[in-house]
Amino acid sequence: MRVLHLIPSISPLRGGPSVAVLSMVSALREQGVDARIITTNDHGPGIDTTLPIGRWTHRHGVPVLAFSRWSPPLRTVREFGISPALNCWLAKHLKSYQLLHIHALFSWPSTTAMLQARLAGIPYIVRTIGQLNHWSLRQSAGRKQVMLALVERNNLACASALHFTSADELEQASALGLSSPKYVIPLGVEMPAELSCDDYHAPASSCTTFLFLSRIHPKKQLERLLSALFLLEQRCPNANWQLQIAGDGQPAYLAALKSQIEQYGLTSRCHWLGFLVGNAKWEAFHNADWFVLPSASENFGIAAIEALAAGTPPILSPDVAVASTIAEGSAGLMASTEIEELSNVLEQALGGPSRAMRVAARTMATTQYSWPAIAAQLHHIYVGVAR
């Protein structure tokens, strides 16, 4: 079975959805599906010069074909990911695939690919990556409402299936009244093999380490976490804790966060780790006591699942889709993003999680979020909708 996956970017700077697609396609290939990725050379604010243009290459063992993204100075246009060369390739080659799996909405590559798939008579599945969530639809609301009216609602209505990664994401999208078949299939995580079941460390010191590891974007509400920690510092000045911040974002936003830290007098407690990948990322997860994500909206929350895989319980806002599942499984905590309530939970978390909670975190990752099981579910759906 030949399946083409299309996503505007595979850059890790774009966050979980772009990273997950490589693991998803790799797992599908292990199931015997000839799955491939077509994308652009988008790399956040810039372009990825390591991706060959217009020819197949491999990323993490996955065949990837990238085309140039138009990069004008105007950020709004640049973010739309316009790539005429990608559309020219689809016009010539899309009919050689049995199915198109699209990851994203409101973007040139995904929006135009759905139109081309219908013209070519190729069925397509859409993973909405949270872009139909209430919070997301409120961002650039005017542009999105126009796009929904003109093209995206019809694109979604004509899809062979809609792929949601959580029940919460499906529920929020239901307000649009879409009739296409809908499936909830979570994302997975590649388990860090170097961590064994007996590798749940006790804290190396009496200092409690909170880790924020994510794309640094206003949606993640890092400023609320800083405010909650400032309140904790006022209430418990002798408490021993630190915050490690891993990720990257727009320079102006990073500068504002650093200014907030300085104003709060938390400079000695907050440490910037930069953008982490590979072993450095897993080490940061594993060495932390808690992973904290007070996000305003997450249709899934892949970083939270990675924290589970490292045996590090997360503290999540209710707007992270996996938060209630993790809390109910005693694998982490759920905390409101109201400053005082979040600060109270952080105070309760001083001293770190129990070993039982760490074990529960790791167990949940291995039993509920393994890529082989998820790929098997996707393969089953592919068989049902492919021509």
C-alpha positions as CSV (number, residue, x, y, z in Angstrom):
1,M,0.0,0.0,0.0
2,R,1.4,3.4,-1.0
3,V,0.5,6.3,1.3
4,L,1.8,9.9,0.9
5,H,1.9,12.0,4.0
6,L,1.9,15.8,3.5
7,I,2.9,18.3,6.2
8,P,4.0,21.9,5.7
9,S,7.1,21.4,7.9
10,I,9.1,18.7,9.6
11,S,11.2,21.2,11.5
12,P,11.4,20.5,15.2
13,L,11.1,24.2,15.7
14,R,7.4,23.8,14.7
15,G,6.7,21.6,17.7
16,G,5.1,18.2,18.3
17,P,3.1,17.7,15.1
18,S,6.1,18.2,12.9
19,V,8.3,15.9,15.0
20,A,5.6,13.2,15.4
21,V,5.0,12.7,11.6
22,L,8.5,11.2,11.1
23,S,8.0,8.6,13.9
24,M,4.5,7.9,12.6
25,V,5.7,7.2,9.1
26,S,8.6,5.1,10.4
27,A,6.2,3.0,12.4
28,L,3.9,2.6,9.4
29,R,6.8,1.4,7.2
30,E,7.5,-1.2,9.9
31,Q,3.9,-2.4,9.3
32,G,4.6,-2.9,5.6
33,V,3.0,0.3,4.4
34,D,5.0,2.2,1.7
35,A,4.6,5.5,3.5
36,R,6.5,8.7,2.5
37,I,6.5,12.4,3.4
38,I,6.2,15.4,1.2
39,T,6.9,18.8,2.8
40,T,8.7,22.2,2.4
41,N,12.1,23.3,3.7
42,D,10.4,25.4,6.3
43,H,12.5,25.8,9.5
44,G,10.5,28.2,11.7
45,P,11.6,31.7,10.8
46,G,14.1,30.4,8.2
47,I,14.6,27.5,5.9
48,D,16.3,24.2,6.4
49,T,19.4,24.2,4.3
50,T,20.1,20.5,5.2
51,L,17.1,19.3,3.3
52,P,17.8,18.6,-0.4
53,I,15.2,20.2,-2.6
54,G,13.2,18.3,-5.2
55,R,14.7,14.9,-4.6
56,W,14.0,12.0,-2.2
57,T,16.2,11.8,0.8
58,H,15.9,10.1,4.2
59,R,15.3,11.6,7.6
60,H,15.4,9.1,10.5
61,G,15.1,6.3,8.0
62,V,11.9,7.9,6.4
63,P,11.8,8.9,2.7
64,V,11.2,12.7,2.6
65,L,10.7,14.9,-0.4
66,A,11.0,18.7,0.2
67,F,10.3,21.7,-1.9
68,S,11.2,25.3,-1.4
69,R,9.0,27.5,0.7
70,W,8.5,31.1,-0.5
71,S,10.2,33.3,2.1
72,P,9.2,36.9,1.7
73,P,9.9,39.4,4.5
74,L,6.2,39.6,5.5
75,R,5.8,37.0,8.3
76,T,2.1,36.4,7.7
77,V,2.8,35.4,4.1
78,R,5.9,33.4,5.0
79,E,4.0,31.4,7.6
80,F,1.5,30.4,5.0
81,G,4.2,28.1,3.5
82,I,3.5,28.9,-0.2
83,S,5.3,26.3,-2.4
84,P,4.2,26.2,-6.1
85,A,6.8,23.5,-6.8
86,L,5.1,21.2,-4.3
87,N,1.8,21.5,-6.1
88,C,3.5,20.9,-9.5
89,W,4.9,17.6,-8.2
90,L,1.5,16.6,-6.8
91,A,-0.1,17.2,-10.1
92,K,2.3,14.8,-11.8
93,H,2.7,12.1,-9.1
94,L,-0.3,12.1,-6.7
95,K,-2.2,9.4,-8.7
96,S,0.5,6.9,-8.1
97,Y,-0.6,6.8,-4.4
98,Q,-3.6,5.1,-2.9
99,L,-4.1,7.6,-0.1
100,L,-3.0,11.0,1.0
101,H,-2.7,11.7,4.8
102,I,-2.6,15.4,5.4
103,H,-1.3,17.0,8.6
104,A,-2.4,20.6,9.1
105,L,-5.0,23.2,8.0
106,F,-4.9,26.8,7.1
107,S,-1.6,26.4,5.2
108,W,-0.9,26.5,1.5
109,P,0.6,22.9,1.2
110,S,-2.3,21.2,3.1
111,T,-5.1,23.4,1.7
112,T,-4.2,23.1,-1.9
113,A,-3.3,19.4,-1.6
114,M,-6.8,18.6,-0.6
115,L,-8.1,20.3,-3.7
116,Q,-5.7,18.5,-5.9
117,A,-6.6,15.1,-4.2
118,R,-10.2,15.6,-5.1
119,L,-9.3,16.5,-8.7
120,A,-7.1,13.4,-8.9
121,G,-9.8,11.2,-7.3
122,I,-7.4,10.2,-4.4
123,P,-9.0,9.7,-1.0
124,Y,-7.4,11.8,1.8
125,I,-7.4,11.8,5.6
126,V,-6.8,15.0,7.6
127,R,-5.0,15.2,10.9
128,T,-6.2,18.6,12.1
129,I,-3.3,19.1,14.6
130,G,-5.5,21.1,17.0
131,Q,-6.3,23.8,14.5
132,L,-10.0,23.4,15.0
133,N,-9.7,23.8,18.8
134,H,-11.5,26.9,20.2
135,W,-8.2,28.6,21.2
136,S,-6.6,28.0,17.8
137,L,-9.7,29.3,15.9
138,R,-9.5,32.5,17.9
139,Q,-6.0,33.2,16.7
140,S,-6.0,35.2,13.4
141,A,-9.8,34.6,13.6
142,G,-10.8,36.7,10.6
143,R,-8.4,35.0,8.2
144,K,-9.4,31.5,9.4
145,Q,-13.1,32.2,9.2
146,V,-12.6,33.4,5.6
147,M,-10.6,30.3,4.7
148,L,-13.2,28.1,6.3
149,A,-16.0,29.7,4.3
150,L,-14.1,29.7,1.0
151,V,-12.3,26.3,1.0
152,E,-11.4,24.6,4.3
153,R,-14.9,23.6,5.4
154,N,-15.4,21.9,2.0
155,N,-11.9,20.3,2.2
156,L,-12.9,18.8,5.6
157,A,-16.3,17.7,4.4
158,C,-14.8,15.9,1.5
159,A,-12.2,14.0,3.5
160,S,-12.4,10.3,3.7
161,A,-11.7,10.6,7.4
162,L,-10.7,13.1,10.0
163,H,-7.8,12.1,12.4
164,F,-8.0,13.5,15.9
165,T,-5.4,12.7,18.5
166,S,-7.7,13.0,21.6
167,A,-11.3,13.0,22.5
168,D,-11.1,16.6,23.6
169,E,-9.8,17.6,20.2
170,L,-12.7,15.8,18.5
171,E,-15.2,17.4,20.9
172,Q,-14.0,20.9,20.2
173,A,-14.1,20.3,16.4
174,S,-17.7,19.0,16.6
175,A,-18.9,22.6,16.8
176,L,-18.3,22.8,13.0
177,G,-20.8,20.0,12.4
178,L,-18.6,18.0,10.0
179,S,-20.0,14.8,8.7
180,S,-16.8,13.0,7.6
181,P,-15.9,9.8,9.5
182,K,-13.9,10.7,12.6
183,Y,-11.2,8.6,14.4
184,V,-9.3,9.3,17.6
185,I,-5.9,7.9,17.4
186,P,-3.2,9.3,19.8
187,L,0.4,10.0,18.9
188,G,3.1,7.8,20.2
189,V,6.6,8.2,21.6
190,E,9.8,6.5,20.9
191,M,10.9,5.1,24.2
192,P,14.4,6.0,25.3
193,A,16.0,2.6,25.3
194,E,18.7,3.5,27.7
195,L,16.1,3.9,30.5
196,S,15.3,0.6,32.2
197,C,12.3,-0.2,34.4
198,D,14.6,0.1,37.4
199,D,16.1,3.4,36.4
200,Y,13.8,5.7,38.4
201,H,16.3,7.8,40.2
202,A,15.7,9.6,43.5
203,P,16.5,13.3,43.3
204,A,20.3,13.9,43.2
205,S,19.8,16.7,45.8
206,S,17.2,18.3,47.9
207,C,16.6,20.8,45.1
208,T,13.3,20.2,43.2
209,T,13.8,20.6,39.5
210,F,10.8,21.8,37.3
211,L,11.3,21.5,33.6
212,F,9.6,23.4,30.9
213,L,10.5,21.9,27.5
214,S,8.5,23.0,24.5
215,R,8.3,25.4,21.7
216,I,8.4,28.8,23.5
217,H,5.3,30.4,22.3
218,P,2.6,32.5,24.0
219,K,0.2,29.6,23.8
220,K,2.4,27.6,26.2
221,Q,1.9,30.4,28.9
222,L,5.4,30.2,30.3
223,E,4.8,33.7,31.8
224,R,2.0,32.2,34.0
225,L,4.4,29.6,35.3
226,L,6.9,32.3,36.1
227,S,4.3,34.3,38.0
228,A,3.3,31.2,39.9
229,L,6.9,30.5,40.9
230,F,7.3,34.1,41.9
231,L,4.3,33.7,44.2
232,L,5.9,30.4,45.5
233,E,9.1,32.3,46.2
234,Q,7.2,34.9,48.2
235,R,5.4,32.3,50.2
236,C,8.3,29.9,50.7
237,P,11.6,31.9,50.4
238,N,13.6,29.0,51.8
239,A,12.3,26.4,49.5
240,N,14.9,24.7,47.3
241,W,13.8,24.6,43.7
242,Q,14.9,25.5,40.2
243,L,13.3,25.9,36.8
244,Q,15.0,24.7,33.7
245,I,13.7,26.1,30.4
246,A,14.4,24.3,27.2
247,G,13.2,25.4,23.7
248,D,13.3,28.3,21.3
249,G,11.0,31.0,20.1
250,Q,10.7,34.5,18.7
251,P,13.5,36.8,20.0
252,A,11.1,39.5,21.2
253,Y,9.1,37.0,23.2
254,L,12.2,35.4,24.7
255,A,13.5,38.8,25.7
256,A,10.1,39.6,27.4
257,L,10.3,36.4,29.4
258,K,13.9,37.0,30.5
259,S,12.9,40.5,31.6
260,Q,10.0,39.0,33.6
261,I,12.4,36.6,35.4
262,E,14.8,39.5,36.2
263,Q,11.9,41.7,37.5
264,Y,10.8,38.8,39.8
265,G,14.3,38.3,41.1
266,L,14.4,34.7,39.9
267,T,17.5,34.8,37.7
268,S,19.5,32.5,40.0
269,R,16.7,29.9,40.0
270,C,15.9,29.9,36.2
271,H,18.2,28.3,33.8
272,W,17.9,28.4,30.0
273,L,19.0,25.2,28.3
274,G,18.4,26.2,24.7
275,F,16.8,24.0,22.1
276,L,17.4,20.3,22.9
277,V,17.1,17.2,20.7
278,G,18.2,13.6,21.0
279,N,20.0,12.4,24.0
280,A,20.2,16.0,25.5
281,K,16.4,16.2,25.5
282,W,16.0,12.8,27.1
283,E,18.6,13.7,29.7
284,A,16.8,16.9,30.6
285,F,13.5,15.0,31.0
286,H,15.0,12.2,33.1
287,N,17.0,14.5,35.4
288,A,13.9,16.7,36.2
289,D,11.6,16.0,39.0
290,W,8.6,17.4,37.2
291,F,7.7,18.5,33.7
292,V,5.4,21.5,33.7
293,L,3.3,22.7,30.8
294,P,0.6,25.3,31.7
295,S,-0.6,25.6,28.0
296,A,-3.7,27.4,26.9
297,S,-4.4,24.7,24.3
298,E,-2.9,21.4,23.3
299,N,-4.8,19.0,21.1
300,F,-2.6,16.2,22.4
301,G,0.7,17.2,24.2
302,I,3.5,15.1,22.8
303,A,6.1,16.6,25.2
304,A,4.0,15.4,28.1
305,I,4.1,11.8,26.7
306,E,7.8,12.1,26.3
307,A,8.1,13.1,29.9
308,L,6.1,10.0,30.9
309,A,8.5,7.9,28.8
310,A,11.4,9.3,30.8
311,G,9.7,8.5,34.0
312,T,9.1,12.2,34.8
313,P,5.6,13.0,35.9
314,P,4.1,16.1,34.3
315,I,2.1,18.9,35.8
316,L,-0.3,20.0,33.1
317,S,-3.1,22.5,32.6
318,P,-6.6,21.1,31.9
319,D,-6.2,22.5,28.4
320,V,-3.6,19.9,27.6
321,A,-5.7,17.1,26.1
322,V,-3.9,14.2,27.8
323,A,-3.9,15.9,31.2
324,S,-7.0,14.2,32.7
325,T,-5.9,10.8,31.5
326,I,-2.5,11.3,33.1
327,A,-3.9,12.6,36.4
328,E,-6.5,9.8,36.5
329,G,-3.7,7.2,36.1
330,S,-1.7,8.8,39.0
331,A,1.1,9.4,36.5
332,G,1.1,13.2,37.0
333,L,-0.8,16.2,38.3
334,M,-3.3,18.6,36.8
335,A,-3.2,22.3,37.7
336,S,-5.2,25.3,36.8
337,T,-3.4,28.1,35.0
338,E,-4.8,30.6,37.6
339,I,-1.6,31.9,39.2
340,E,-2.5,31.2,42.8
341,E,-3.8,27.7,42.1
342,L,-0.8,26.8,40.0
343,S,1.5,28.1,42.7
344,N,-0.3,25.9,45.3
345,V,0.3,22.8,43.2
346,L,3.9,23.7,42.6
347,E,4.3,24.1,46.4
348,Q,2.8,20.6,46.9
349,A,5.2,19.3,44.3
350,L,8.3,20.4,46.3
351,G,10.4,17.4,47.2
352,G,9.6,15.6,43.9
353,P,7.2,12.8,42.9
354,S,7.0,9.4,44.6
355,R,8.7,6.5,43.0
356,A,5.2,5.0,42.4
357,M,4.2,8.0,40.3
358,R,7.4,7.7,38.3
359,V,6.7,4.1,37.6
360,A,3.1,4.9,36.7
361,A,4.4,7.5,34.3
362,R,6.7,5.1,32.5
363,T,4.1,2.3,32.4
364,M,1.5,4.6,30.9
365,A,3.9,5.6,28.1
366,T,4.8,2.1,27.2
367,T,1.3,0.6,27.4
368,Q,-0.8,3.4,25.8
369,Y,1.4,5.4,23.6
370,S,3.6,2.9,21.7
371,W,4.1,3.7,18.0
372,P,3.6,0.0,16.8
373,A,0.1,-0.2,18.2
374,I,-0.8,3.2,16.9
375,A,0.6,2.4,13.4
376,A,-1.5,-0.8,13.4
377,Q,-4.7,1.3,14.0
378,L,-3.8,3.7,11.2
379,H,-3.1,0.9,8.8
380,H,-6.5,-0.6,9.5
381,I,-8.1,2.8,8.7
382,Y,-6.0,3.1,5.5
383,V,-7.3,-0.2,4.2
384,G,-10.8,0.9,4.8
385,V,-10.6,4.2,2.9
386,A,-8.0,3.6,0.2
387,R,-9.1,3.2,-3.3
